[in-house]
Amino acid sequence: MKTMWALSQAVVIGAMVLGVLLPPTGCGLKEYINCKALCQKKRDCVDTNYDVGSCTSTCSDNANASTDYARKVDTCKECLSPLACADYKGAACLPNCPSLP
């Protein structure tokens, strides 16, 4: 009986921890991760003062609201992630990427 109680407590605690660590509900995890990667890349390559948190939140909200925006985020992330910053601004896919705040 004690083992079952301990197990149920571990499950509850695990769920609470995941609730804190994962992005807000309403947004797919894949879109959140891809948005964060795009926003971080923009900060690294364009503006070191760029607000990655705000960008990620806005991008994730947009991706959640529009499948077209989400598709652009996914495609753009795949194109830009492997590029060095020197190649970022001239990337052929950049004009097809979603607008970021």
ABEGO torsion letter per residue (X at the ends): XAAAAAAAAAAAAAAAAAAAABBBBGBBAAAAAAAAAAAAAAAAAABAABBAAAAAAAAAAAAAABAAAAAAAAAAAAAAAABBAAAAAABAAAAABBBBX
